[in-house]
Amino acid sequence: MASGRLLVAADAGVGSRSLPWAVLPFLAVLGASCAAELSGSRLWDWLAATLLAAGLALGGRHWLPRKSGRIALLICIAAVALGALGFDLATIGAAAARMSGVVVLMLSVALLRPVFAERQLDAALAAKLARLPAALRPATVVVAAAAASLGLSFGAIGVLGATLGRRATPETTAACAAMRGLVLSMLLGPSTASVAAVMAVYPHLSWTAALGIGLPLALVGGALATLMAPPLVMTTTEKRRPGALLAAMLLLAELAMTLIAHVALRLSMTLSIALAAAALAIGTTLCWGRQDFGAALERLDDRISESWTSVMPESALFLAAGLLIGVMQLPELAVPLRHAVALLLPGGAWSVLAVLVLMPLVTLAGIHPMVPFAILAPVLSAADLGISTAGLYAMWIVAFMLSMLLSPVSVLRMMTSSNFAVPSRLLGWRGNGGFAAAFAGASALLIVLCCGA
């Protein structure tokens, strides 16, 4: 069975795969997710989610030991228990099935990282940055991180870490600029799985409507990130390497394919990015290895297996969060909770600010932001806050952004610490606290002004 092949391969690990065909089930999951949007049939979502769940079951040793994996397992047990008590298990499962596109996005984007690493993009970026005035370099890093994240997601941190980690000082400034650029990209499109998850909760909100408030917020955030960063000193003498220009062209090609998929096929931005990333990763791997097609196919198979293994913990959590969202949408729970939330929140801009402050504070305790989002999103309506649906969407995106910057266990903070060789304690409150506070206040004000009902 194809799904078994992918995840037996992932479970066995690279170099000890009992079955070599990880490519086929990956294409099956990607195809099912696209078919769900193109046909409007939720059965395709169920198929994709079933394949992913089977893969997680076969590769349990890769995600169950992780904290996010254990949380996911507890949520799944609770959802099944509710179904056994007579609650509508189909509604709960449908919410989780919609999260399959989020997992596809994570897996597809992960396939791009080795493609760009091989093209030595880091040397080209370092040479370009070294030519700019020191005062302009933080702004350039923010913009580069935001642009690259739309195609590479967290892979952009790896590219920028290789570019700046041993060449730029202060190191903390470079690392924080990259972090801020990545989270600002979330306002422009589904550069991370968290954005795709929020989009899945508001499927009728168009990307253009979301961009209407997302773009002003991104511009304000970019200005704050630039103004609050000291100059960067570059110490590079490396010349541009031959493969760097090709790497930059590939990134532009991936962005172009994303727009084509979104406009021509009318796919969501989540699946447009996933489809473009998968097409580019598969195409380049096979093209560059065309002299030995069998070896190229095996290399592609290895990369899919490795990527699936790396995203398993987050995949389990996002699918489980879909279950939790489905639970919170049950009328038996949603109605009383909605009344309770309406009584607790002060209303208007203060309510928006309260969410933007409280959600990052919750994540400081080591709780993944998907958990408070999954609890509150189904019961907190735009009408309760006096804003439009686009404003509500933007509020959740900003809340995720701040949580990712400040949480001690966020993937972004851990990856940045590793790739920039900067202690994690310097990247939370000490590195990004001032920016997070300023951006939270500015975002609450801008959301209410631009999206007030």
C-alpha positions, 0 to 999 in steps of 0.5 A, spaced: 500 500 500 502 506 498 501 510 504 504 504 508 510 505 503 512 512 505 511 511 512 515 505 513 520 508 509 520 514 514 520 509 520 525 505 518 530 511 516 534 513 510 539 508 508 535 502 511 528 503 508 525 496 506 521 499 501 523 505 496 517 508 494 516 514 498 514 518 492 507 515 490 504 516 497 506 523 497 503 524 491 497 521 493 496 525 499 498 532 495 493 530 489 487 528 494 488 535 498 488 538 491 482 534 489 478 536 495 479 544 493 478 543 486 471 538 486 469 541 493 468 534 496 470 533 503 471 525 501 478 527 498 480 531 505 478 525 509 482 520 504 488 525 505 487 525 512 487 518 513 493 517 509 497 522 514 494 518 520 496 511 517 503 514 516 503 517 523 501 510 526 507 507 523 512 512 525 510 513 532 517 513 535 518 519 531 513 523 534 510 520 541 516 522 545 516 529 543 511 534 548 507 536 542 506 529 540 504 527 547 499 533 547 496 530 540 495 523 543 491 526 549 487 530 544 485 524 540 483 520 546 479 526 548 475 526 541 474 519 541 471 519 548 466 524 546 464 520 540 463 514 544 459 519 549 454 520 543 457 527 540 457 528 533 464 524 531 463 526 524 463 533 525 469 533 529 473 528 524 471 533 518 475 539 522 481 535 523 481 532 515 481 540 513 488 540 516 491 535 512 492 541 507 497 544 513 501 538 513 502 537 506 504 544 506 509 543 511 512 536 508 512 540 501 516 546 503 521 541 507 523 538 500 525 545 498 531 546 503 536 541 500 535 544 493 537 551 495 542 549 500 546 545 494 545 552 490 550 555 495 545 561 496 548 563 502 554 566 499 550 570 494 546 573 499 552 575 504 556 578 498 550 582 496 549 584 504 556 586 504 555 592 499 550 595 503 550 601 508 550 597 515 544 601 517 540 598 512 542 591 513 537 589 518 532 592 514 534 588 508 535 581 512 527 582 514 525 583 507 529 577 505 527 573 510 520 575 509 520 574 501 524 567 502 519 564 507 513 565 502 517 559 499 521 556 504 518 557 510 522 555 516 528 553 511 529 561 510 532 561 517 537 555 515 539 559 509 540 566 512 543 562 518 548 560 513 549 567 510 549 571 517 551 566 522 559 567 522 559 573 518 554 579 521 555 582 528 551 583 533 549 576 532 543 577 536 541 583 531 542 578 525 538 573 528 532 577 531 531 580 524 531 574 521 525 571 526 521 578 525 522 577 517 519 570 517 513 572 522 511 578 518 511 573 512 505 570 515 501 576 514 502 576 506 501 568 505 501 561 508 509 561 509 508 557 516 503 551 518 500 556 523 497 561 517 494 555 513 491 552 520 488 559 521 486 559 514 482 552 514 478 555 520 476 561 515 475 558 509 470 563 506 475 569 507 479 570 500 486 571 500 485 578 497 481 580 503 486 577 508 491 581 504 487 588 505 489 588 512 495 583 512 499 588 508 498 594 512 500 590 518 506 587 515 509 594 513 508 597 520 511 591 523 517 592 518 518 599 520 518 597 527 523 591 526 528 596 522 527 602 527 528 598 533 535 594 530 542 597 531 546 597 524 549 590 522 557 589 521 559 584 515 565 581 515 565 577 508 570 577 503 567 571 499 565 572 492 559 570 488 559 562 487 556 560 480 550 556 483 547 562 487 544 566 481 540 559 479 538 558 486 535 565 486 532 564 480 529 557 482 526 561 488 523 566 483 520 560 479 517 557 485 513 564 487 511 564 480 508 557 480 505 559 487 501 565 483 499 561 477 496 555 481 492 560 485 490 564 480 489 559 474 487 553 478 483 557 484 487 553 489 488 556 496 494 559 497 496 554 502 495 548 497 498 553 491 505 554 495 505 546 497 504 544 489 509 549 487 514 547 492 513 540 491 513 541 483 520 545 484 523 540 488 521 534 484 523 537 478 530 539 480 532 533 483 530 529 477 533 534 472 539 535 475 540 527 476 537 525 469 544 522 467 542 516 473 535 517 473 534 511 478 539 514 483 536 521 482 529 517 484 532 514 490 535 521 492 528 524 492 525 518 495 530 519 501 528 526 501 521 525 502 522 520 507 527 525 511 522 530 511 516 526 513 520 524 519 522 531 521 515 534 520 511 528 524 511 531 531 508 538 528 503 534 523 500 530 529 499 536 533 496 540 527 491 534 526 489 533 533 488 541 533 483 540 528 480 535 532 480 540 538 477 545 533 471 540 531 470 539 539 469 546 540 464 547 534 459 542 537 453 546 539 453 543 546 460 546 548 460 552 543 454 556 546 456 556 553 463 558 552 461 563 547 457 567 552 463 566 557 468 569 553 463 575 551 462 576 558 470 576 560 472 580 554 472 588 555 470 589 547 473 593 541 480 594 541 481 592 548 479 585 546 483 585 540 489 587 545 487 582 550 488 576 545 494 579 543 497 579 550 494 573 553 496 568 547 503 569 547 503 569 555 500 562 555 505 559 550 511 562 555 509 556 559 511 551 554 504 550 551 503 550 543 499 556 540 495 551 536 492 549 543 489 556 545 487 558 538 483 551 537 479 552 544 478 560 542 477 560 535 470 556 534 467 560 540 470 567 539 466 571 533 468 577 529 461 580 532 464 579 539 470 583 538 466 589 533 471 587 527 470 584 520 472 577 519 478 579 516 480 583 522 479 577 526 483 573 521 489 578 522 488 578 530 489 570 530 495 571 525 499 576 529 497 572 536 501 566 532 507 571 530 508 574 537 507 567 540 513 564 535 517 570 537 517 569 545 515 562 546 521 558 549 519 552 545 517 555 539 520 551 532 522 558 530 526 560 536 529 553 536 531 553 529 534 560 529 538 559 535 541 553 532 542 556 525 545 562 528 549 559 534 545 564 538 543 562 545 536 561 545 535 566 552 537 572 547 532 571 542 525 571 546 524 577 551 531 580 551 531 580 543 524 580 541 520 583 547 520 590 545 518 589 538 513 584 540 510 589 545 510 595 540 507 591 534 502 588 539 499 595 540 500 597 533 496 591 531 490 592 535 489 599 533 490 598 526 485 592 526 480 596 529 481 602 525 481 598 518 476 592 520 471 595 525 464 593 523 
